[in-house]
Amino acid sequence: MSRKKSFIILGVLAATVFLWPRPAHAMHIAEGILPLGWSALWFAVAAPFVWWGLHTINRRRIADSRAPTMIAMVGAGVFLVSCMPVPIPLVGTCSHPCGTGLAALLIGPAPTVVVASIALFLQALFLAHGGLTTLGANVLSMGIVGAYAAYGSFRLLRAVRLPMFAAALIAGAIADWATYAATSLTLSLALCDNSSPWPMFAAVLLALVPTQLPLGIAEGILTAVAYRFVSTRRPELLNAVTDSRAAAGVSS
C-alpha cells in the first residue's frame, strides 16, 4: 500500500472517531432548559456585574501592569477546573468543581465574574458544556454568586480572626454550594409552571446533594491549599493585585 493511500485511510479513520455521534453530558444549565424569557432576565441581571468586572480589570491594568497576568492565569485555572463534570440524572445539569471561590480570593470577585463568563462562553461554544441561551444564568450562579459568596465569607471569617487556611477552606466550600443553590433556584423559578417554585427548588437541590456535598468539601480543601501556597511562596502575586486595587481605588 502506498504512503498516500495510508494517509487517506488514517484521515478517514480519524474523522470517523471525532465526528461519530456520541452522548455528551451537558455541564452547567444545558441549552434549551430555560425558557427564553428567563434566559433574557438572567442575562440582564448578570450584565452589570460583567461590566463592573471589566471596569475593575481595566483600572487595575492602569494601576499595575502585573495585574492582568495574574487575572489571566486565574482565568485559565477556572476554565480547567470547571471542565470536570459529574452528571446528575433528571435535573438538566451536572455537578462539577467551579474554581471561582479560589479565583475570588486571589483576584477579587469582580474580575472573577469576567473570567467565569469567558470560561462559560468557551465551554458552551466549543465543548457543549452549558449553553449560549443559558449563559446569563450560568454566569449568575457560578460567576456572581460563587465569587461574591467566597469573597464575603472569607473576609468575614478573617475579620473574626479565623486562621487563613480554615477561612479559605470554608470560603471555597461555600462558593461551591452557593453556586448550586443558585442553579437550583434558577431552574425551579423557570420550570415551576406557575406553581410555587420551592418544592422544585428543594427537589433539585436534594438531587445535587450526593455529589455536590463532597465536591464542595474537596473544592474547599483545594482552595485552602492553593491560597496558602500562593500567599506563602509567591506573596508578590497577591500583593500585585492588592496594590493595584488600592492604587485604583477599588474594593473588589
N, C-alpha and C positions, 0 to 999 in steps of 0.2 A: 504494500500500500504506500502511495506517495505521501510525502510530508504535507502537501496541500490538502489531500483528502483527509489526513489525520486531523489537521487543524479544523477542517469543516465539521467533522464528526464531533470533536471536542466542543466546538462552539455550539452545535445543536444541543448536545447534552447539557452544557452549562445553561443555555437559555431555557431548556425544559425544567431544570432544577429551580431556577429563580422565578420563572413565570408560571409554574404549575400552581393551580389554585390550592390553597391550604387554609385551615382555620386560623384566625388571629384573635387573640384575647385583647379587647379594647381596654386601654387604661384610662383613668380619669372618667369623666362622664362622656359616654360614647356619642358619636354623631347620630342625630335623629332622635335621641331620648327626650330632649326638651322641646316643647312647642316653641315656635318662632317668637311669639310674644315674650315668653320668659327669657329666651336667649337674648333678645334685644334689651330687656331690662337689666340683665346681669352685665352685658357689655356697657350699658350706661353707668352702672354702679362702679365697675372696675376702671373705666376710662380716667376719672380724676386721679386715682391712685397711680396709674401708669404715667400720667402727665407729671405728677409731682415727683415720681421716681426719676424720670428723665431730667427734670429740672434740677434735682438734687445731684445727680451724677455730673451734670454739666458744671454746676457750681464747685463741686469737689475737684473736677478736672482743672478748672481755672486756678483753684487754690493750691493744688498739689498734683503734679504730673504722675505721681506714683499711684494715685487712687484708681484710675481706670484699669490699670494692670491687675490690681487686686480684685476689683469687681469682675473683670473678665475671667479670671481664674476661678473665682467662686461660682460664676455662672456656668462654666464648664462642668464643675462638680455637681451642681444642681441638675443639669441635664443628664449626666451619667447615673446619678443616684436614683432619679425618678424614672429610670427606664427598667426597673426591676419589678415586673408585675406578678401579683398573686391573685388570680381570677376569683371573683365572688359570684356564684351562680344566682340567677334570677334577679339581680339588682341593676345590671346595666353598667357596672363599673368594676374596678379592681382595687385591691389593696396594694400598696407599694410604699417604700420609704420616699420621703419628699425632698429632704435636704434643705428646705427653706428655713428650718429652725436654726441650723448651723450658719447658714448664709446671713440671717438677720443678726446673729451675734458678731459675725466677722465684718460685715459691711453696712449694717443697719437695715431696717425694714423697708424703707422707701426704694433703695436700689434693688433690694431682693424682689420686690414686685416686678421690676423691669426684667431681671434675669429669669424669673419664673415665667413671665409672659413669653419671652423668647424661646425658652426651653419647651413650653407647652405648644407654641406655634410650630416649631420644627418637628416635634413629635407627632402632632396632628397631620402635618403636611407630608412627612416622609415615612413615618413609622405606623400610621393608623392607630396611634395612641391618643384617645380623646377625639375631639372633632373641631372643625372650624366654626360651626354654628354654636357649639357649646364652649368655645374658648373663653368667653367672658365669665361664665360660671366657674370654669376650672381655675382661671386666674383669681377669681374671688376667693375660692376655698383654699387653694394651695399657695398662691402668691400673697394675698392680702391677709386673710385670716391666719394662716400658718405663720407668716413672718411677724405680724404685729403681736400675736399671742406669745410667740417665743421671746421677742424683744421685751415686751411688757413684763412678762413673768420673770425673766432673768434680772431685769433692773429692780423689780420689787424684791426678789429673793436676795439680791446682793445688798439692797438697802437695809434689810433686816439682818445683815451680816452672815448669811448662809455661805459656806465655803464655795469658792468658784466652781469646783468640779461638780458639787451637788446641784448648784444653781443651774449650771449648763445642762446637766443630765435631765433635770425636771423640765427645763425650758424646751429641750429637744423633744421630749415625750409629749408635752402639752401641745407643741406645734403640730405634731403628727396627729394627735387625737382631735384637736380643734379643726384641722383640715377636713377630717372625715365626718365630724359633726356638721360642718358647713355643707359638705357634699350631700349628706343625708337630708339636710334641710332644703337645699335647692331642689333635690329630686322630689321630696314629698310635697313641696309647695306646687310644683308644676304638674304632678301626677295625681293629686288628691281628688280630682274630678268634682269640684265644688263642695266637697265634704271637709271635715276637719282634717288638717294635714298631720296632726300629732300622732294618730295611730300608725300612719305610714312612716312618719319620721322615726318612731320607736322601732318599727319592724326593720327598716333599712339599717338603722344604727345597730340593732341587735345582730343583723346578718354580717356586719363588718367586724363585730367584736372578736370572734375567734381568731382572725388573722391580724387585725389591727392592734389588738391589745399587746401581744408580744412584739409586733413590729415597732410599736411606739416606744416600748422599753428599749429595744435594740437601737432604735434611732437616737434615743436619749443618751445611751452609753456612747454611741459613735460621736454624737455632738460634744459630749463632755471630753472625751479623749482627744478629739481633733482640736477643740478650742484650747485645751490645756497645752497641747503640743505647740500650737501656733504662739500662744501667749508666753510660753517659756523658752522655746527655741528660736522663734522669729518674731519677737515683740515689735520690731520695726514695721512689720506688715500691718499690725493693728494700729500702731502709732501713726502710720501714714494716713490711714483712714480717719483716725480720731483728730489728728492735727488739721487735716483738710476740712473736716466738719466744723471745727472750731473757727478756722480762718474764714470759712464761707458763711458762718453764722447760721448753720442749720443744726437741727437737733435729731434728725433721723438718718 
